[in-house]
Amino acid sequence: MSAHSDLVVRPALHVQWSAIFAGAVAAAGLSFALNAFAAGIGLSVVSTAPTWRDASSWLALVGGLYLLFVALMAFGLGGYVAGRMRSPLNLTTGEMEFRDGVHGLITWGLAVIITAVFALATAWVAGNTLEPRGGAQSQSVAGENIIASELDELFRSDRLPQNLNYRRAEAARILLKSSSHDGVPSGDREYLAIITANGAGIPLEQARGRVDREIAASKTELHKARVAAVLQAFFIAVALFVGGAVAWFSACEGGLDRERGTYPIWDWSLRRRY
């Protein structure tokens, strides 16, 4: 046998999951750190505070731009790691860049899945923490978060409250109807006035006026919440699409540095020199 026959040429795998997983973990970790920082300083497109929707629209814009910045940083790092950590390829330039770019795109998808699973797990833990432990009566958590201020005003009284949890949840479900096409039915209005009068210890006529005022306020808050949800979804979608493109480009750059044996530099004019 010749010397050449002893050499077994093993082509590089089309998809190297170890490099993809490494890039996805790096992207998810950096994304979590940056988003935690944003939440700590109040720079977020969403908040649990009842009055956050009253903030300036510029704050929402800055929050959306920061979300875009997080996508650029996190997916840029993840894509570069995935491209750089791949095995060296003996391919044409175009084929090599395409494979590196695909690795960056898969890294982007895996990082999104990891982040989504982590977010769902966090929400599940938070939901179990906030869930009341007493009996079958459960609070309407969505209503509490959106119109909490209106509920407080609805049952405001100098009297010591006596287990208003169920009443607040029931009132929340009624007030959520204020954003519907027909609004709150007259029967629900009257019932809400009665339980408000009993809970707050005020005359029925005064309770009716309070109910009408809080129904109008709840409709406004629900509209703000709907607009905020649309903006949040828009910013997240834009950040994800941009992140996918950045992951592709960064993986290609990581592949170029891998083939040349160089390290990341800021002189972008050298990116395409071999």
C-alpha positions in Angstrom: 0.0 0.0 0.0 1.2 3.5 -0.8 1.7 6.2 1.8 -1.2 8.0 0.3 -3.6 5.1 0.9 -2.9 5.3 4.7 -4.3 8.8 4.8 -8.0 8.9 5.4 -9.5 12.2 4.4 -12.6 12.9 6.5 -14.7 15.8 5.3 -15.9 18.2 7.8 -19.4 17.8 9.1 -21.9 20.0 7.5 -23.4 21.0 10.8 -21.1 21.1 13.9 -23.5 21.2 16.9 -20.8 21.8 19.4 -19.9 25.1 17.9 -23.6 26.0 17.5 -24.4 25.2 21.1 -21.4 27.2 22.3 -22.5 30.2 20.3 -26.1 29.9 21.4 -25.1 29.7 25.1 -22.9 32.8 24.7 -25.7 34.7 23.0 -28.3 33.7 25.6 -26.0 34.6 28.5 -25.1 38.0 27.1 -28.8 38.7 26.2 -29.9 37.8 29.8 -27.2 40.0 31.3 -28.0 43.1 29.2 -31.8 42.6 29.7 -31.3 42.3 33.4 -29.4 45.5 33.4 -32.1 47.2 31.5 -34.8 46.0 33.9 -32.7 47.2 36.8 -32.6 50.8 35.5 -36.1 50.8 34.2 -35.1 50.8 30.5 -37.6 48.3 29.2 -40.5 48.1 26.7 -42.7 46.6 29.4 -43.1 46.9 33.2 -45.3 45.6 35.9 -45.7 49.1 37.4 -49.4 50.3 37.1 -48.3 53.7 35.9 -45.5 52.7 33.4 -47.8 53.3 30.4 -48.1 57.0 31.4 -44.4 57.5 30.8 -43.1 59.5 27.8 -43.3 57.8 24.4 -39.6 58.6 24.1 -38.9 56.1 26.9 -40.7 53.4 24.9 -38.6 54.3 21.9 -35.4 54.2 23.8 -36.4 50.8 25.3 -37.0 49.5 21.8 -33.7 50.8 20.6 -32.0 49.2 23.6 -33.7 45.9 22.7 -32.2 46.2 19.2 -28.8 46.9 20.7 -29.1 43.8 22.8 -29.9 41.7 19.7 -26.9 43.2 17.9 -24.5 42.4 20.8 -25.8 39.0 21.8 -26.4 37.5 18.4 -23.2 39.1 17.1 -21.2 37.4 19.8 -23.0 34.1 19.4 -22.6 34.0 15.6 -18.9 34.8 15.8 -18.3 32.1 18.4 -20.2 29.6 16.2 -18.2 30.5 13.1 -14.8 30.7 14.9 -15.2 27.4 16.8 -15.9 25.4 13.7 -13.3 23.0 12.4 -11.1 24.4 9.5 -12.7 23.9 6.1 -10.9 23.1 2.9 -13.6 24.6 0.6 -14.0 27.4 -1.8 -14.5 30.9 -0.3 -18.2 31.1 -1.2 -19.1 27.6 0.1 -17.1 28.3 3.3 -18.9 31.5 4.0 -22.3 30.0 3.3 -21.7 27.1 5.7 -20.5 29.5 8.4 -23.5 31.8 7.8 -25.9 28.8 8.2 -24.2 27.9 11.4 -24.7 31.5 12.6 -28.4 31.3 11.6 -28.9 28.0 13.5 -27.1 29.5 16.5 -29.6 32.4 16.4 -32.5 30.0 16.4 -31.2 27.9 19.2 -30.4 31.0 21.3 -34.0 32.2 20.8 -35.3 28.9 21.9 -33.1 28.9 25.0 -34.2 32.4 25.9 -37.9 31.6 25.4 -37.7 28.5 27.5 -35.9 30.4 30.3 -38.5 33.2 30.1 -41.4 30.7 30.3 -39.8 29.0 33.3 -39.4 32.4 35.0 -43.0 33.3 34.3 -44.2 29.9 35.6 -42.2 30.3 38.9 -43.4 33.9 39.3 -47.0 32.8 38.6 -46.8 30.1 41.3 -45.4 32.6 43.7 -48.2 35.1 43.1 -51.0 32.5 43.1 -53.2 32.7 46.2 -53.2 29.7 48.4 -56.7 30.0 49.9 -59.4 27.8 48.4 -60.8 27.7 44.9 -61.2 31.5 44.7 -58.4 32.8 42.4 -57.6 36.4 41.5 -57.7 37.7 38.0 -54.0 38.4 37.7 -54.2 40.0 34.3 -56.9 42.4 35.5 -55.0 43.1 38.6 -51.8 44.1 36.7 -53.6 46.3 34.1 -56.2 48.1 36.1 -54.8 47.8 39.6 -55.1 51.6 40.3 -58.7 51.6 39.3 -59.4 48.7 41.6 -57.8 50.5 44.4 -59.9 53.6 43.8 -63.0 51.5 43.4 -62.8 50.1 47.0 -61.1 53.0 48.6 -62.5 53.5 52.1 -61.6 54.5 55.6 -63.0 51.2 56.9 -60.7 48.2 57.5 -61.1 46.0 54.4 -62.3 42.4 55.0 -61.0 39.9 52.5 -61.6 41.9 49.3 -59.5 39.5 47.2 -62.4 37.8 45.5 -64.3 41.0 45.1 -61.3 42.7 43.5 -61.0 39.7 41.1 -64.7 39.8 40.3 -64.5 43.6 39.7 -61.5 43.1 37.5 -63.3 40.7 35.3 -66.2 43.1 34.9 -64.0 46.1 34.2 -62.1 44.2 31.5 -65.3 44.3 29.6 -65.0 48.1 29.3 -62.6 47.6 26.3 -65.2 45.5 24.4 -67.4 46.9 21.6 -70.5 47.0 23.7 -68.7 48.0 26.9 -69.9 47.0 30.4 -73.6 45.9 30.4 -76.0 47.8 32.6 -76.6 44.7 34.8 -72.9 44.4 35.5 -72.7 48.2 36.2 -75.5 48.0 38.8 -73.9 44.9 40.4 -70.5 46.6 40.5 -72.1 49.6 42.1 -73.8 47.4 44.8 -70.6 45.5 45.7 -68.7 48.8 45.7 -71.2 50.4 48.1 -71.1 47.4 50.4 -67.3 47.1 50.2 -66.5 50.8 50.6 -69.4 51.7 52.9 -70.7 54.5 50.8 -74.3 55.3 49.5 -75.4 53.5 46.3 -75.6 56.7 44.3 -72.1 57.6 45.1 -71.0 54.1 44.3 -72.7 54.4 40.8 -70.7 57.6 40.1 -67.5 55.9 41.2 -68.2 52.9 39.0 -68.9 55.1 35.9 -65.6 57.0 36.5 -63.5 53.8 36.9 -65.1 52.1 33.9 -64.0 55.0 31.8 -60.5 55.0 33.4 -60.2 51.2 32.9 -61.1 51.6 29.2 -58.3 54.1 28.8 -55.8 51.8 30.7 -56.8 48.8 28.6 -56.3 50.8 25.4 -52.8 51.8 26.6 -52.0 48.2 27.5 -53.1 47.1 24.0 -50.9 49.7 22.3 -48.0 48.8 24.6 -48.4 45.1 23.7 -48.3 46.0 20.0 -45.2 48.1 20.4 -43.5 45.4 22.4 -44.3 42.8 19.8 -43.0 45.1 17.0 -39.7 45.8 18.8 -39.2 42.1 19.6 -39.9 41.1 16.0 -37.5 43.7 14.6 -34.8 42.8 17.1 -35.1 39.1 16.2 -35.0 39.6 12.5 -32.0 41.9 12.8 -30.4 39.4 15.2 -30.7 36.7 12.6 -28.9 38.8 10.0 -26.2 39.8 12.5 -25.7 36.2 13.5 -25.1 35.2 9.9 -22.7 38.0 9.2 -20.8 37.5 12.4 -20.4 33.7 11.8 -19.0 34.5 8.4 -16.5 36.9 10.0 -15.6 34.3 12.6 -15.0 31.8 9.8 -12.7 34.2 8.0 -10.7 34.8 11.2 -10.5 31.0 11.8 -9.2 30.3 8.3 -6.6 33.1 8.6 -5.7 32.4 12.2 -6.3 36.0 13.2 -8.2 37.5 16.0 -11.1 40.1 15.9 -9.9 43.6 15.2 -11.6 46.9 14.6 -10.1 47.6 11.2 -13.0 46.4 9.1 -11.2 47.2 5.9 -9.2 44.0 6.4 -12.3 41.7 6.7 -12.1 40.3 3.2 -8.3 39.9 2.8 -7.0 36.3 2.8 
